[in-house]
Amino acid sequence: MVSVKDVPADIYLKKLKEYIKKNIHEVKPPEWAKYVKTSAAREHPPEDPDWWYVRAASLLRKIYIHGPIGVSRLREFYGGRKNRGVKPERHYDGAAGNIRKILIQLEAAGLIMKTPKGRDLTRDGRSLMDRLAAEVKKEINITPWYEQYA
């Protein structure tokens, strides 16, 4: 059984982004998405026009690996160091509104659900993630490290 942890994250996220963009119609960027920053630590909004779908794919992967997980913990993942001029840099969390809006859209699509400990994948969400991981593994022919020494 192939899981998301067995495939490279960059290749997997590209595949999941394309799947979300084409097949999950509940996930759409709002009008304000082209003007908003993703964190207080950023100086400009994202340049990629598909950043909303990339973030949705990334959130699904984070929930798969770390779930159940809440918005405040996800904000820590998507934050960064802010350049404060001559003052020392410090960490700023990511924007909660972006994350929350995407999570609401993913809930409407039936891929995640709320639990008392945070958001977690539904059965459909987990099967989608595993199916795409198997496709990615088949495309790039990766053998796990533990099978190389058998």
C-alpha positions in Angstrom: 0.0 0.0 0.0 1.5 3.3 -1.1 1.0 6.3 1.1 1.7 10.0 0.6 4.9 9.7 2.6 6.4 7.4 0.0 6.5 9.8 -2.9 8.3 13.1 -3.3 6.3 16.1 -2.1 6.9 18.4 -5.0 5.7 15.9 -7.7 2.8 14.8 -5.5 1.6 18.4 -4.9 1.7 19.2 -8.6 -0.5 16.1 -9.3 -2.9 16.9 -6.5 -3.1 20.6 -7.5 -4.1 19.6 -11.1 -6.7 17.1 -9.7 -8.2 19.7 -7.4 -8.3 22.3 -10.2 -10.0 20.1 -12.7 -12.3 17.8 -10.6 -13.2 19.5 -7.3 -15.5 22.4 -8.2 -16.1 23.5 -4.6 -12.5 24.8 -4.3 -12.4 28.2 -6.1 -10.3 31.2 -5.2 -12.4 34.2 -4.1 -12.1 37.6 -5.8 -9.8 38.9 -3.1 -7.3 36.1 -3.5 -5.2 37.9 -6.1 -4.6 40.8 -3.8 -4.0 39.1 -0.4 -0.7 38.1 1.2 -0.3 34.7 2.6 1.4 35.8 5.8 2.4 39.0 7.6 6.0 37.9 6.9 5.5 38.3 3.1 6.1 41.6 1.3 3.9 40.8 -1.8 1.0 38.5 -2.8 1.9 35.3 -4.5 2.8 35.6 -8.2 1.5 32.2 -9.2 -2.1 32.6 -10.4 -2.9 29.0 -9.2 -1.6 29.6 -5.6 -5.0 28.9 -4.1 -5.0 25.3 -5.6 -1.4 24.7 -4.5 -2.3 25.8 -1.0 -5.3 23.5 -1.0 -3.2 20.6 -2.1 -0.6 21.4 0.5 -3.2 21.7 3.3 -4.6 18.3 2.3 -1.1 16.8 2.5 -0.4 18.4 5.9 -3.7 17.1 7.3 -2.9 13.6 5.9 0.5 13.6 7.6 -0.2 15.6 10.9 -3.9 15.3 11.3 -6.2 15.9 13.1 -4.8 19.4 13.1 -6.2 22.9 13.8 -5.9 26.2 12.0 -3.5 27.7 14.6 -1.0 24.9 14.0 -1.4 25.2 10.3 -0.7 28.9 10.6 2.7 28.0 12.1 3.6 25.9 9.1 2.8 28.6 6.6 4.4 31.5 8.4 8.0 32.7 8.1 10.6 35.1 9.2 9.8 38.7 8.7 12.4 41.2 7.6 12.0 44.0 10.1 14.9 46.2 8.9 17.6 46.7 11.5 15.6 44.9 14.1 16.2 41.1 14.5 14.0 38.9 12.4 11.2 37.0 14.1 8.6 34.4 13.2 5.1 35.5 12.0 2.3 33.0 11.5 0.5 32.6 8.2 -2.8 34.3 7.4 -5.6 32.4 9.1 -8.3 33.7 6.7 -6.8 32.0 3.6 -6.3 28.7 5.5 -9.8 28.8 7.0 -11.5 29.6 3.7 -9.7 26.7 1.9 -10.6 24.3 4.7 -14.2 25.3 4.5 -14.1 24.6 0.8 -12.5 21.3 1.3 -15.1 20.4 3.9 -17.9 21.3 1.4 -16.2 19.0 -1.1 -16.3 16.1 1.4 -12.5 15.6 1.7 -12.0 16.7 5.3 -14.2 16.9 8.4 -14.2 18.7 11.7 -13.3 16.7 14.8 -12.9 17.8 18.4 -9.1 17.9 18.0 -9.1 19.7 14.6 -9.7 18.8 11.0 -9.0 15.4 9.7 -9.4 13.6 6.4 -12.6 11.7 5.5 -12.6 8.3 4.0 -13.0 9.8 0.6 -10.2 12.2 1.2 -7.8 9.5 2.4 -8.6 7.2 -0.6 -8.1 10.1 -3.0 -4.7 10.9 -1.5 -3.6 7.3 -1.5 -4.8 6.8 -5.1 -2.9 9.8 -6.4 0.2 8.7 -4.4 0.1 5.3 -6.2 -0.2 7.0 -9.6 2.8 9.2 -8.8 4.8 6.2 -7.6 3.9 4.3 -10.8 4.9 7.3 -13.0 8.3 7.8 -11.4 9.1 4.2 -10.5 10.3 4.7 -6.9 11.2 1.7 -4.8 11.1 2.4 -1.0 14.4 2.4 0.8 13.5 -0.7 2.8 12.8 -2.7 -0.3 16.2 -1.9 -1.8 18.0 -4.0 0.9 15.7 -7.0 0.9 
